[in-house]
Amino acid sequence: MNQGPTVHVMEFDYPSASFGANLLATGAKYHYRFKIQGSGPLSLQYEDGSGKTHTAPGPKVELGDQGSLLVNIDARGAVTWTPALTNPK
């Protein structure tokens, strides 16, 4: 979810893969389903309107985690992570 200015070249990295979007407008949400294929940290990288790259490290996930994850970019460009994950191992 983007509550700040429009972001460009957004990339979300998770263990074993990544996905992204070229543009996420102010107030927009980007929904994407992905499967955790390994263990490791999450991260979000994006460019602001001036072309400056921002990188936000996220929580660590484990192989088999499932559930939902809200990543929010606030009006100042700060990123918060709200995971609601379980692991049925």
HURA-V736569 format. One record per backbone hydrogen bond with DSSP energy under -0.5 kcal/mol. CO is the residue of the C=O (numbers start at 1). NH is the residue of the N-H. If there is no record, write none. Layout:
# HURA-V736569
co->(CO,CO)
nh->(NH,NH)
This chain:
# HURA-V736569
co->(1,1,2,7,8,10,11,11,12,13,14,15,17,19,21,22,24,25,28,29,35,36,40,42,43,44,45,46,47,48,52,54,55,56,59,61,62,64,65,66,68,69,70,70,72,72,73,74,78,80,82,84,86)
nh->(3,73,27,24,47,21,13,45,19,43,17,37,14,12,10,9,7,28,2,31,37,64,61,58,13,56,11,54,8,51,48,46,57,44,42,40,65,88,36,86,84,71,72,82,74,80,3,77,74,72,70,68,66)
